[in-house]
Amino acid sequence: MEKKHINVVCGVIRQGEKILCTQRLRKGLSYVAEHWEFPGGKVNDGEPMHEALLREIREEMDWKIYVGQLLGTVSYDYPDFSITLTAYDCIAEDYEFKLLAHLDARWLLPSEFSQLEWTAADQQLIKTLWCNDCK
């Protein structure tokens, strides 16, 4: 049986040099539950990526962001599904967001990302965008 494939879009939302990192809820598969990620979500069939990102941030954080340039795309095969994760450079209108679908949020420098336990796909994205020899 072929694994389900999910297209996901995320925002690398900046505040100065720091980037917003969000912690997933304690539900779902153990290898992604409570792990950290860049905020975003699933892209619906036929939905433009930037519109999906705006929608997901509005739904999950009640927040307005501005979507900039494409930063990169990675693919990852989890045990139960595969994912294509596409990241966009983003800024926010303000910094008043709500955590409607996350446990926690932190503004970190890329050099501080290793403090967190990331989802595997987001970890791969970090390696692609910020360093070639990260662990």
Backbone torsions as a table, in degrees:
resi	resn	phi	psi	omega
1	MET	NA	133.0	-178.6
2	GLU	-76.6	139.5	178.6
3	LYS	-69.3	149.2	174.8
4	LYS	-69.2	138.5	176.6
5	HIS	-110.1	134.0	-178.1
6	ILE	-122.0	131.2	171.7
7	ASN	-94.8	125.2	-177.5
8	VAL	-126.4	142.5	177.0
9	VAL	-119.8	142.7	179.0
10	CYS	-137.2	157.0	178.8
11	GLY	-107.5	128.4	169.3
12	VAL	-91.7	89.4	-171.4
13	ILE	-90.8	121.5	-173.0
14	ARG	-103.9	144.1	168.2
15	GLN	-132.4	97.4	-171.7
16	GLY	65.2	-127.4	179.3
17	GLU	-87.2	-11.1	-176.1
18	LYS	-90.1	154.2	-177.0
19	ILE	-126.1	140.1	-178.4
20	LEU	-76.4	127.5	176.6
21	CYS	-118.7	135.3	-178.0
22	THR	-123.2	146.3	-178.7
23	GLN	-101.6	127.0	-179.7
24	ARG	-65.1	157.8	178.1
25	LEU	-67.8	168.1	179.7
26	ARG	-84.2	42.5	179.6
27	LYS	-134.4	164.0	179.2
28	GLY	89.3	-159.3	-175.0
29	LEU	-69.5	140.4	-173.7
30	SER	-61.0	-29.9	-176.9
31	TYR	-81.7	0.3	171.2
32	VAL	-127.0	-22.9	-179.7
33	ALA	-60.9	134.5	178.7
34	GLU	64.9	7.2	175.8
35	HIS	-85.2	162.8	-177.7
36	TRP	-92.3	152.7	-178.3
37	GLU	-155.9	167.6	168.2
38	PHE	-85.4	137.9	-174.3
39	PRO	-64.2	146.5	-179.4
40	GLY	161.1	-149.9	-180.0
41	GLY	172.7	-169.0	-175.3
42	LYS	-69.1	144.7	175.6
43	VAL	-96.3	126.2	177.2
44	ASN	-73.8	153.9	178.3
45	ASP	-55.0	128.5	176.9
46	GLY	79.4	-1.5	-178.4
47	GLU	-86.2	130.0	175.2
48	PRO	-61.8	143.0	-175.8
49	MET	-56.0	-47.4	-176.2
50	HIS	-65.4	-33.9	177.1
51	GLU	-69.7	-37.6	177.1
52	ALA	-62.6	-41.3	-180.0
53	LEU	-65.5	-45.6	177.1
54	LEU	-58.6	-43.9	-179.5
55	ARG	-63.7	-48.2	-177.5
56	GLU	-62.8	-41.9	180.0
57	ILE	-67.2	-37.8	177.0
58	ARG	-64.7	-45.1	-178.2
59	GLU	-69.7	-41.6	-172.8
60	GLU	-90.9	-18.9	-174.2
61	MET	-134.8	-2.4	-178.1
62	ASP	49.0	54.5	-168.3
63	TRP	-141.6	146.4	176.9
64	LYS	-107.5	124.8	176.6
65	ILE	-122.6	166.8	174.0
66	TYR	-113.6	126.8	-177.3
67	VAL	-94.3	123.7	179.8
68	GLY	-101.9	-140.7	-172.7
69	GLN	-75.1	154.3	173.8
70	LEU	-65.2	130.3	179.3
71	LEU	-98.0	-37.3	-178.4
72	GLY	169.1	167.6	-179.2
73	THR	-136.9	137.4	174.2
74	VAL	-130.6	156.6	173.7
75	SER	-120.6	145.9	-179.7
76	TYR	-146.7	139.7	177.2
77	ASP	-103.6	108.0	172.2
78	TYR	-83.8	168.0	179.4
79	PRO	-58.3	-35.7	-173.5
80	ASP	-106.8	-10.6	-179.0
81	PHE	-162.9	166.8	174.3
82	SER	-118.1	155.4	-174.6
83	ILE	-136.1	143.1	165.4
84	THR	-114.8	118.1	-176.0
85	LEU	-109.9	120.5	-179.0
86	THR	-114.2	128.3	-176.2
87	ALA	-111.4	140.6	175.9
88	TYR	-122.4	144.7	173.6
89	ASP	-74.1	128.9	-174.9
90	CYS	-137.0	155.2	168.8
91	ILE	-130.8	160.7	-177.8
92	ALA	-108.5	152.6	175.6
93	GLU	-67.3	-37.8	177.3
94	ASP	-151.5	-175.7	-178.3
95	TYR	-116.9	30.9	-179.9
96	GLU	-103.5	78.9	178.0
97	PHE	-109.3	163.1	177.8
98	LYS	-115.3	145.4	176.3
99	LEU	-93.6	84.0	-178.7
100	LEU	-86.9	-20.0	-176.3
101	ALA	-139.0	22.5	179.6
102	HIS	-139.8	156.2	176.9
103	LEU	-80.6	-38.0	-171.9
104	ASP	-155.8	164.8	175.8
105	ALA	-146.0	144.5	178.0
106	ARG	-141.1	143.9	171.7
107	TRP	-96.3	115.8	-176.9
108	LEU	-129.7	153.2	168.9
109	LEU	-76.2	150.4	176.8
110	PRO	-53.4	-32.4	178.9
111	SER	-67.4	-14.9	179.9
112	GLU	-97.9	-4.2	-176.1
113	PHE	-57.6	-31.0	-176.4
114	SER	-67.0	-10.7	176.9
115	GLN	-69.6	-19.5	-173.0
116	LEU	-107.4	155.4	174.3
117	GLU	-95.4	102.5	-174.3
118	TRP	-87.6	156.7	168.1
119	THR	-63.7	154.7	-176.8
120	ALA	-61.8	-40.1	-179.6
121	ALA	-65.8	-42.8	178.3
122	ASP	-66.3	-36.4	176.3
123	GLN	-61.2	-41.7	178.2
124	GLN	-64.8	-39.0	177.8
125	LEU	-63.3	-42.5	177.5
126	ILE	-58.4	-46.0	178.8
127	LYS	-59.9	-41.2	-178.5
128	THR	-67.7	-41.7	-173.8
129	LEU	-86.3	-33.0	-171.0
130	TRP	-116.1	-23.1	-179.7
131	CYS	-162.5	148.5	-179.7
132	ASN	-93.5	-18.8	-175.4
133	ASP	-120.2	25.5	176.0
134	CYS	-67.6	154.9	177.6
135	LYS	-78.2	NA	NA
